[in-house]
Amino acid sequence: MTEQTRWPAGQQSAVVLTIDFNDIHGILTQTPAVAGRDKTLSVWRYGTLRGVDRLLALMARKNLRATWCLPAIVAEENPAIFARVVAAGHEIAGSGERHQNFDTLTLQEQITSVKQGCARLQAACGHPVVGFRTPAGQWKPGLAEALAAAGIRWSSSWRGDDLPYFHPSTRLVELPLHYELEDEPYFAFNLSPAVPPGQSRIASYQQTLENLKLDFRGFHRFGLCYVLRLHPEIIGTAGRIGLLSELLDFITGQQQVWLATAGDVADWWQTQPDNVSEHPAEIFQRQIQEQNG
């Protein structure tokens, strides 16, 4: 595989816009004690109240499609908003039945959550849901094989590379994430509970924009896959939506950039050869097998 043949139609790099829509369920997983504390929960409800529609309007103006990752419960509790996301033509991906820390689940519980979550989202949106993102925590060995067997074609949950790769023993495509390509490490903030612990942010908007541009330049130069991970309650504020608009204008102003959904990239990656044996995912798989005898 060469950089010239890596992406379709001679494109030099790929860009995937992903949006994690968790409403209040993400913070309830992180800090269950906030249940019933409406002042605190309003920080996260803001994404549902304002951020989602700002993101939809921005994507419509720029004629872009994103991949929305959400637990089924969020779609069911906000049917009108979810319907607007679907009607706008965006891709829908699952994050389980509800937002859960996968560290606390058995393998079978993880499998059930993913399969049932995707089935419930499919019932709500009317078309198959074949992508998955872990809501929180790590998945158990064996989940990748179970997801592939259930018809899930891609995940965007792991890290460890800047190109898509296959989960070992499957053709389940992983679209890896990077913390520097997420809005949360820069901007997530709440006083009580403290998010983040130590209260070390909010970052400069201008410096954050320059960081994201600099990362894109590097990803584009080396022919990589730039997966942007956003949250309506964070990037969807009145000020930050302008930051995202500037970033998208910068990206779309470059030549030979393939802006695609996660599903489109995963389908294309199926045309690529298997991982090389030295890939970190393959090494990790061999270590697990050795530990298990």
N, C-alpha and C positions, 0 to 999 in steps of 0.2 A: 504494500500500500504506500503510495507516494502522496505528498501534499497536493499534487495536481489532480489526483483521482479520488481524494478523500471525500469530497462533497459533490453534490450533483451539479450538472450544468456548468462546471468550471468555477464554482464558487470557492472562495479562499477560506472562509470561516463560517461557522454557524452561530446563531444567537437564538436562545430560547427564553421567552418571558414567562415566568411562573409566578402565580399568586396563591399564597396560603390564606384561605378564608376560614377562620376558626371561630369567629364571633367571640363569645365569652368563654368558650370551652377550652381554649389553650391555657388561659390563666387559671381556670378551675383545676386543670390537671397539675399545673405547676404549684399552685397554692390553694388547696381545697378550702382553707379557712376563710377565703373571701366570698364564699357562697352566701348570698343574701345581702352583701354589702354593695348596694347599688351605686354609691359614689365611686367606689373602686372599679366596679364592673363597667361603669360608663366609659372608662378609658378604652376598653376593648369593644364596647358596643358602638363607639364612634365609627369604627370601620364599616359596620353594617349600616349605620345611619347616614354617613356621608361618603366614606372612602370608596366603597364599591362603585357607587354611581360616578364618582370623579374618575376612577380608573376606566370604567366603561366608556365614558365620554371621551377621555383622552385616546383610548385605543380606536374608537370610532373615527375621530378626527384624523388619525394617522393611518387608518385602514390596516391595523395590525390585529393579529389574533394571539391570545395568550392561553396558557394552560392553567386552569384553576384547580387547585388541590384542596379538597375539603372532606371532613367527615360527613357521613350521611345525615346525622342529626342536624347539622347546620342547614342543609338544603330543606329538610322537613320542617324546621322551625321558622324558616324564612322563605316560604315558597314563592312569593312575588319577586323578591330580589333574585333568587336562584333562577327563576324563569327569565329575568332580564339578561342574566349572564348567558344562558343557553340560547336565547333568541338572538343575541349578538354574534353567535357563531363561534364562541370560544370552546376550547377543548375542556372536558371535565375529567378529572382524575380523583381517585379515592384516597382517603386517609383513615380508613376503617369505619366502623359503625358510629363511633364517637371518639372524641379526642382522648387517647389513653397513652400512658407511659408504657411502651412495649417491654421495658425491662421487667415489669411486674407480671407479664403474661407468659403462660406456657406456649410452646410451639403451636399446639392445637388451638389455643385461644387466639393466637395471632392469626392463624389461617382463617378461623371463623370470622374474626373481625374484618379482615380484608375482603373475604368473599362476600359476606353479608353486606358490608358497606358498599361495595361496588354494585351489588344487585339492587340495593335500595336507591342508589343514585341513578342507576339505569332506569328504574321504574319512574323516577322523578323527571328525568330529562328525555327519555324515549329513545336512547341509543346506547350501544354497548360502552362500558367504561373499562378500559384495558390498561390504565396506568395507575401507579400507586406511589405515594410518598409517606414514609413513616411519620406519624404525628409527633412522637417523642420517644426517646430511648433507642435501644438496639434490637434488631431482630435476631431470632434464634437460628442456629444452623438448621438447614432443611426448609426454611421458608421460601427461599428462591425457587427451589424445585417445585414446591407446592403451588406457588403463584404461577409459574410457567404452565404447570399441568392444568390450572384453572382458567387458562386463557389470558392471563395478565401478560402483556408484551413488554412493558418497561417499568422501571422504577427510577425515581430521582430522590434517593435517600442517603446514599453513601458518598464518600469523598475519594481521595486517593489518586485522582488523575484529572487531566483537563481535556480528555477525549472520552466519548462513550466507550464502554466495554461490556463484555458479557459476564454474567455471574457463572462461575465454573459449573460444568456439567449441565448447563442449560443454554438456551439462546435468549434468556431474559436480559434485555439491554438496561444498563445502568447509565443514567445521565448525571455525572457527579457534580456535587455542590462545592462551593468555596465560601468561607465566611466573609471574605472581602467583597463578594458579589451579592450580599444580602443587606437589606435595610436595617434589620434588627440590631446587629452589633454596633451600628452607628447611632441609632436614634431611639431605641426602646427605652422608656423611662417612666417610672411611677414612684411616688414617695412611699406609699404603704399599701401592699408590701413593696419593699425596695426592689425595683427592677431597673438596672442590674444591681446586684449586691455591691455596696460601696458607692453607688450613685456617681459613676465616672463619666457619664455622657449627659448631655446631647452634643453631638459633633457639629462642627462647622458645615453648613450646607455647601458652601463653595468648595471647601477642601474635599468633602465627600464626593462631589460631582467630579472633581479633578482626579480623585483616586479611581472612580469607576471608569472614567475615560482612559486613564493610563492603563488599567487592566485590559480594557477592550483593545487598545492598540497592541498590547502584547499578544493577546489571544488571536487577534486578526493576523498579526505578523507571522505567527507560527502555525496558522491554519487550524485553530482549536475550536472548542465548543463552549461558548460563553453562556452559562445558565444563570440568569438573574432571578433571585428569589425575593419576592415582595409581599407585604402584608397591608391590607386596606387601612387598618387603624394607624399604621406608621407612615407609609408613603402617601396615603390619601388625604393628608392635611392640606389646607389651603396654600401653604407655602411649599411643601415638599412635592406636591404634584407638578409644580413648575420645574423643580429639579429633575424629575423623571422625564418631563417633556423635553428639556434641554439634552438630556442624555440620549433619548431616542432620536432626536434630530441629528445629533452627532453620529450615532451609529448608522442611521439610514443614509447619511450623507457620504458614507464611504462606499467604495466600489467592491463588488464581488462578496457581499455579505448576504448569507442566506438566513432570513428571519423566518423561523418555522415553529410549529408547536412541538412539544416533547414527543408526541406520537409520530409526527412526520419524521423527526430525526431518528427515532427508534426504528421506524420502518426502513429508512434508508440504511441504517447501520446493519440491518440484516443482510445487506449485500456485501459486507466486509468479512474478512477471514476471522477465525477464532482468535482469542487472546494469545499472545506469545507466552511461552512457559515462564518467562521472567516477570510477567505482570504481577503487581502486588496482590490482586485478587486470587491468582493461581497459587502464589506462594502461601497465602493465608489458608487457602483450601487444603493444601498439602500439610500444613502445620496442624490443622484441625483433625485431619485423617490420622496423622501420626499420634496425636494425643489420644485419640479414641481407639488406637491399636489396630 
